[in-house]
Amino acid sequence: MHVAMKDFAQDGLLAGKAEGKAVFAHLVQLTKNPPQPDVCFLDFSGIDIATTSFLRESIVAYRTYVRREYPNVYPIAANLSSRARDDLELILELRSDAYVVCVLSPDGEPSDVELLGQLDGKQLIALDAVLEAGEADAPTLAERNDEGVGATAWNNRLVALADKGILIATNAGRTKLYRPVLEGLRHGS
Protein backbone atom coordinates (compact mmCIF):
# COMPACT_ATOMS: atom_id res chain seq x y z
CA MET A 1 0.00 0.00 0.00
CA HIS A 2 1.24 3.49 -0.82
CA VAL A 3 -0.47 6.66 0.38
CA ALA A 4 0.62 10.05 -0.99
CA MET A 5 0.24 12.34 2.01
CA LYS A 6 0.40 15.37 -0.30
CA ASP A 7 -3.16 14.47 -1.36
CA PHE A 8 -4.26 15.73 2.07
CA ALA A 9 -2.05 18.85 2.13
CA GLN A 10 -2.59 22.53 1.48
CA ASP A 11 0.51 24.05 -0.15
CA GLY A 12 2.86 21.41 1.26
CA LEU A 13 1.49 21.81 4.79
CA LEU A 14 -0.16 19.25 7.04
CA ALA A 15 -1.13 20.91 10.29
CA GLY A 16 -3.44 20.63 13.23
CA LYS A 17 -5.17 18.09 15.40
CA ALA A 18 -8.45 18.21 13.45
CA GLU A 19 -6.73 17.68 10.09
CA GLY A 20 -4.69 14.84 11.60
CA LYS A 21 -7.84 13.13 12.85
CA ALA A 22 -9.49 13.54 9.44
CA VAL A 23 -6.48 11.98 7.70
CA PHE A 24 -6.45 9.17 10.28
CA ALA A 25 -10.10 8.39 9.44
CA HIS A 26 -9.30 8.43 5.71
CA LEU A 27 -6.33 6.11 6.20
CA VAL A 28 -8.49 3.68 8.16
CA GLN A 29 -11.04 3.66 5.31
CA LEU A 30 -8.29 2.81 2.82
CA THR A 31 -6.93 -0.05 4.89
CA LYS A 32 -7.56 -3.68 4.07
CA ASN A 33 -5.88 -6.56 5.88
CA PRO A 34 -3.75 -8.40 3.33
CA PRO A 35 -3.32 -12.18 3.65
CA GLN A 36 0.44 -11.75 4.17
CA PRO A 37 2.41 -9.06 6.03
CA ASP A 38 2.62 -5.90 3.91
CA VAL A 39 4.21 -2.49 4.35
CA CYS A 40 2.05 0.62 4.05
CA PHE A 41 4.21 3.54 2.90
CA LEU A 42 2.90 6.88 4.13
CA ASP A 43 4.77 9.00 1.58
CA PHE A 44 5.49 12.60 2.61
CA SER A 45 7.02 13.61 -0.74
CA GLY A 46 6.07 17.22 -1.44
CA ILE A 47 5.28 17.97 2.20
CA ASP A 48 7.45 20.70 3.68
CA ILE A 49 5.81 20.87 7.11
CA ALA A 50 3.87 18.29 9.08
CA THR A 51 3.20 19.56 12.59
CA THR A 52 3.49 17.52 15.76
CA SER A 53 -0.27 17.66 16.35
CA PHE A 54 -0.94 16.47 12.81
CA LEU A 55 1.60 13.63 13.02
CA ARG A 56 0.38 12.51 16.44
CA GLU A 57 -3.28 12.38 15.38
CA SER A 58 -2.63 10.88 11.94
CA ILE A 59 0.30 8.55 11.34
CA VAL A 60 1.21 7.73 14.95
CA ALA A 61 -2.43 7.04 15.81
CA TYR A 62 -2.83 5.10 12.55
CA ARG A 63 0.17 2.89 13.29
CA THR A 64 -1.18 2.11 16.76
CA TYR A 65 -4.64 1.35 15.39
CA VAL A 66 -3.65 -0.84 12.44
CA ARG A 67 -1.10 -2.86 14.37
CA ARG A 68 -3.96 -3.84 16.69
CA GLU A 69 -6.79 -4.22 14.14
CA TYR A 70 -4.96 -5.21 10.92
CA PRO A 71 -2.04 -7.39 12.02
CA ASN A 72 -0.61 -7.75 8.51
CA VAL A 73 -0.28 -3.98 7.90
CA TYR A 74 3.01 -2.29 8.81
CA PRO A 75 2.98 1.53 8.38
CA ILE A 76 6.27 3.26 7.48
CA ALA A 77 6.75 7.03 7.10
CA ALA A 78 8.63 7.76 3.88
CA ASN A 79 10.36 10.84 2.48
CA LEU A 80 9.93 13.08 5.52
CA SER A 81 11.31 16.60 5.20
CA SER A 82 13.85 17.51 7.89
CA ARG A 83 11.21 19.66 9.65
CA ALA A 84 8.60 16.89 9.62
CA ARG A 85 11.21 14.40 10.80
CA ASP A 86 12.15 16.70 13.70
CA ASP A 87 8.49 17.00 14.70
CA LEU A 88 8.00 13.22 14.53
CA GLU A 89 11.10 12.69 16.67
CA LEU A 90 9.71 15.12 19.24
CA ILE A 91 6.45 13.17 19.51
CA LEU A 92 8.30 9.88 19.79
CA GLU A 93 10.57 11.25 22.51
CA LEU A 94 7.60 12.51 24.53
CA ARG A 95 5.86 9.14 24.18
CA SER A 96 8.99 6.96 24.63
CA ASP A 97 8.04 5.43 21.30
CA ALA A 98 9.68 4.54 18.00
CA TYR A 99 8.63 4.62 14.34
CA VAL A 100 10.26 3.25 11.19
CA VAL A 101 11.04 5.78 8.45
CA CYS A 102 12.74 5.51 5.08
CA VAL A 103 13.46 7.18 1.80
CA LEU A 104 11.23 5.82 -0.96
CA SER A 105 12.38 6.13 -4.56
CA PRO A 106 9.91 7.06 -7.34
CA ASP A 107 9.83 3.39 -8.35
CA GLY A 108 8.90 2.31 -4.82
CA GLU A 109 12.27 1.05 -3.57
CA PRO A 110 12.99 1.87 0.08
CA SER A 111 16.43 2.93 1.29
CA ASP A 112 17.90 4.60 4.37
CA VAL A 113 15.57 2.56 6.59
CA GLU A 114 15.87 3.89 10.10
CA LEU A 115 14.20 3.64 13.48
CA LEU A 116 13.36 7.06 14.90
CA GLY A 117 12.67 7.51 18.58
CA GLN A 118 13.59 5.24 21.41
CA LEU A 119 13.05 1.77 22.74
CA ASP A 120 13.49 0.51 26.26
CA GLY A 121 16.76 -1.31 26.88
CA LYS A 122 15.34 -4.83 26.70
CA GLN A 123 13.47 -4.14 23.44
CA LEU A 124 16.64 -2.68 21.97
CA ILE A 125 18.57 -5.83 22.90
CA ALA A 126 15.89 -7.92 21.20
CA LEU A 127 15.92 -5.71 18.11
CA ASP A 128 19.71 -5.95 17.86
CA ALA A 129 19.51 -9.75 18.17
CA VAL A 130 16.97 -9.97 15.33
CA LEU A 131 18.93 -7.52 13.17
CA GLU A 132 22.06 -9.60 13.67
CA ALA A 133 20.29 -12.88 12.89
CA GLY A 134 18.11 -11.50 10.08
CA GLU A 135 15.21 -13.58 11.40
CA ALA A 136 14.70 -15.26 14.76
CA ASP A 137 12.19 -16.73 17.17
CA ALA A 138 12.04 -16.36 20.94
CA PRO A 139 13.36 -19.84 21.85
CA THR A 140 16.38 -19.39 19.59
CA LEU A 141 17.17 -15.98 21.10
CA ALA A 142 16.84 -17.41 24.62
CA GLU A 143 19.34 -20.16 23.73
CA ARG A 144 21.83 -17.82 22.01
CA ASN A 145 22.00 -15.10 24.64
CA ASP A 146 23.60 -15.30 28.04
CA GLU A 147 21.17 -12.92 29.74
CA GLY A 148 19.59 -15.77 31.68
CA VAL A 149 16.23 -14.78 30.23
CA GLY A 150 13.77 -17.41 29.09
CA ALA A 151 11.84 -17.71 25.85
CA THR A 152 8.72 -16.09 27.35
CA ALA A 153 10.58 -12.87 28.14
CA TRP A 154 12.13 -12.84 24.66
CA ASN A 155 8.72 -13.44 23.15
CA ASN A 156 7.26 -10.48 25.08
CA ARG A 157 10.02 -8.22 23.75
CA LEU A 158 9.52 -9.42 20.17
CA VAL A 159 5.75 -8.98 20.36
CA ALA A 160 6.22 -5.41 21.63
CA LEU A 161 8.49 -4.66 18.65
CA ALA A 162 5.96 -6.16 16.23
CA ASP A 163 3.20 -4.09 17.89
CA LYS A 164 5.23 -0.97 17.07
CA GLY A 165 5.59 -2.10 13.44
CA ILE A 166 9.36 -2.56 13.74
CA LEU A 167 9.41 -6.33 13.30
CA ILE A 168 7.20 -8.52 11.14
CA ALA A 169 5.87 -11.66 12.82
CA THR A 170 5.09 -14.75 10.76
CA ASN A 171 3.83 -18.12 11.92
CA ALA A 172 6.34 -20.97 11.85
CA GLY A 173 4.57 -23.99 13.27
CA ARG A 174 4.03 -23.51 16.99
CA THR A 175 6.21 -20.41 17.18
CA LYS A 176 6.53 -17.07 15.43
CA LEU A 177 9.50 -15.89 13.44
CA TYR A 178 10.40 -12.21 13.58
CA ARG A 179 12.29 -10.19 11.00
CA PRO A 180 12.86 -6.47 10.39
CA VAL A 181 9.95 -4.71 8.69
CA LEU A 182 12.33 -3.64 5.90
CA GLU A 183 15.79 -4.84 4.96
CA GLY A 184 18.58 -2.56 6.04
CA LEU A 185 16.78 -1.32 9.16
CA ARG A 186 19.15 0.48 11.49
CA HIS A 187 18.89 2.55 14.64
CA GLY A 188 21.03 5.24 16.16
CA SER A 189 20.87 4.05 19.79
N, C-alpha and C positions, 0 to 999 in steps of 0.2 A: 504494500500500500504506500502511496506517495501523496502527501497533501501539501499543496503550495500555499503557504501561510499568507503570501501576498494577496491572495484572493479575498482575504478578510481585512486588508489594510487600507488606510487612507493616506496616500502620499508617502508610503514607506514607513508608516507609523502604526503600531499596535499598542494601544494604551487603555488602561482603566479596568477596574474590576468588572463592570457591567459588560464591556466588550469581551473580556476574558471568559466570562460565564457563557455568553452567547456563542463564542467559538467552541468552548467545551461541549455545549449541547449539539452543535453542528458536527463536531468530530465524533461524538457518540452515535449520531444518526448514520454516519458514514461507515461505522465499524461493523464488520462481520467477523465471526470467529472462524478462521481457516482451519482445515483439518490437521495441518502441520504448523509448527512454530513459524511465524513470519514477522519480519521487521516492518514497522510503520514509520516511514521517514516523514517527519514534520519539518518541511523545507522552508527555511527562513530567507532564501535568496530574494533579494530586492527589498528586504526589511532593514531599515537603518536603525530604528529604535523599537524595542519591545520592552515595555516597562515591567517592573517587578510585580505590580498588581495584575497586569495582564498575564504574565508568565505563570504566576501562582494559580490563578483561576482557570487558566486554559491548559497548557501542556503538562504542568506538574499535577494538577487535579486529574487530567485525562490519563496520565500514566498510572496513577494510583487506582483509578476506576477500572481501566481495562485489564490491569494485571490481576484484579480480583474477579471481574466478570467475564473476561475473554482471555483465558489463560494462554492462548496461542498467539496473542498480539503483543509485540515488544516495541513500544514507541522510542524513537531516537530523534533528538533535535539535530538538524543538519544546517550547515551554512549560516551559523549565527554571526552577526556582526560583532565587533569587539564590544560595543556598548550593550547589546542584548546578552552577550556572554557574561559580561560583568554583572548585569542584573540577575541573571539566572544563578550565577555563583553566590550572590548575596542571599537569595532565597534559600539555596541549598545549605549555606552556612548557618542561617538562622534556624533551619529545620533539622540540622544534623543529618542531611540527606545527600544523595548522590544521583546523578543523571548521566546517561551516555550521550555524547555528542560526536559529530563527525563532520567532515567535508564531503559533500556529495557532488560528483561530477555531473555534467549535463546528460551523460549516458547512464546515470544511475549507479556508478561505482563509488562505494564509500572509501575514504582514506582518512588519515589522521584521527582515528577512532580513540576517543579519550573519555575517561571518567571524570566528570566535574563534581566538586563537592567533597564530602567526607564519609567515611565508613568507620564504624567502631573497630577497635583493634582486632577482635576475633574475626569479624567479617573480612577485614583486609587480609588477614592470614589465609583465610579460606579462598579468597579471590586470587591471591598470589599462587596458591597451590594449584588451582584450576588453570590459571594462565600458564604455569610451568608445564603442567601435564597436557594441556590442550583440551582434555576432557577427562572427567573423573566422577566417581560416585563416593558417597560418604564412607562406606566400609574401606575402600581403597585408601582414602585420605587418612582414616584412623590408623591403618596399618603402617603407612609410610611416614607418618609424623611422630616425633617423640614428645609431643605435648602431654601425653597421658590422658588424652581426651578420646572418648568412645565415639562410635559411629553415630549415635543419636545426636550428640552435640555438633558433630560435623554436618549432619543432615539439617539441623536447625539453622546453621550458618548459611548453608547452600540455599535453602528455601528462602531465607531472608534476602539473599542476593537475587534470586529469581523473581521474588515479589517486587523488587526495585527495577526489574527489567535489565539487569546487568548480566545475568547468566540465563541461558536457555535450558530448561529441564525437559528431558525426553525419557519415556519409559524404556527400561531395559530389563524385562522380566519382572522380578520382584523388587527391583531397585530403580532409582532414577539416575541417569547420567546428566551431568552438567557441563556446559561449554560456554565460552564467551558469546555474547549476543552477536558480535561481529568479530571477524578475524582482525588481529592487530590491536586489540583493545589494550590500552595502557592507562596507568594512573600516575599522578605526580606525588603521591604520598610516600 
